[in-house]
Amino acid sequence: MRRVVYFAQLTLDGRINRADGSFWEPFAWGPTEMAWNNDVFRPADTWALGRRMFEVIVPWWDQVAAGDIPEDAGDLSPADHEFARLLAGMTKAVFSRSMTSERADVQVIGDAVAGLRALRDGTGGDIALSCGPELFGELVGAGLVDELVLVLHPAVITGGQRLFDELGADLRLRTLEVVPFAAGATAVRYVIESTG
């Protein structure tokens, strides 16, 4: 059985974005953090994403992988380029009931629980998972998430989605790793031991 590893960047108060969907500032992220991020993603050969995250994340990194650097990219580090290569080599599984895709590396999943269960029961590397609170709560509630990798940023914001607001049960977690970064963020990796 493959591991499903949920990855998210959060504010200290558990928000994954601002009310308008954007990231907060300051966003404590740079080459050191990205190199660590690559170590997290390297064991995965599939990245399962909610549709909105897919539409924001994947095309941007596809451009980087193709050498067509987006205008808003700034100076990209070697770790950024490595992440683009990692992502280009992954299957992207997108949770959506309406999206279609002609891309060979994109699999559209209409039923999130059944689809992720089928991926998890298949063969291959880890499955990285990134999605919003509602889908996160549904997938955790179905027992389909094995680990949480949360990057906590030194910010508290007054609006936006909170990751844990849609959980239907308590989680018992075991801490695997805590990595403080000089820029201010702290990465914490947990195993989900039980729900309920």
Secondary structure, 3 states (H helix, E strand, C coil): CCCEEEEEEEECCCECCCCCCCCCCCCCCCHHHHHHHHHHHCCEEEEEEEHHHHHHHHHHHHHHHCCCCCCCCCCCCHHHHHHHHHHHCCEEEEECCCCCCCCCCEEEECCHHHHHHHHHHCCCCEEEEECCHHHHHHHHHCCCCCEEEEEEECCCCCCCCEHHHHCCCCEEEEEEEEEECCCCCEEEEEEEEEEC
